[in-house]
Amino acid sequence: MYVVLVNYTAPLEEVDYVLPDHVEWLAKQYDHGYFLASGRRVPRDGGVIIARPMLRGKLDAILATDPFAIKHMAKYEVIEFSPTRTAPELRMINEAVAHAG
């Protein structure tokens, strides 16, 4: 599983101009089942994406198709982690817990 920290490298006015394309891109990733949650950071200097477990190269390829990445408006910090405990609502996506029982 991954936490992706999105850091804007462009002014918010430019980010806002591309935001509808980014939102459409996010919707496609949810449709494919790749993303679990996403939203703006506070203060608004970027965003956060929680992605399902997958090969890191696949996630990198997905992130490279984000309009923010294509237009060089953001940088991404990807943090991989293996959850050992989750809320019941997330147990289906936690491979470690799902296979431990």
Secondary structure by P-SEA (a helix, b strand, c coil): cbbbbbbbcccaaaaaaaaaaaaaaaaaaaaaccccccccccccccbbbbbccccaaaaaaaaaaccccccccbbbbbbbbbbcccccccccccccccccc
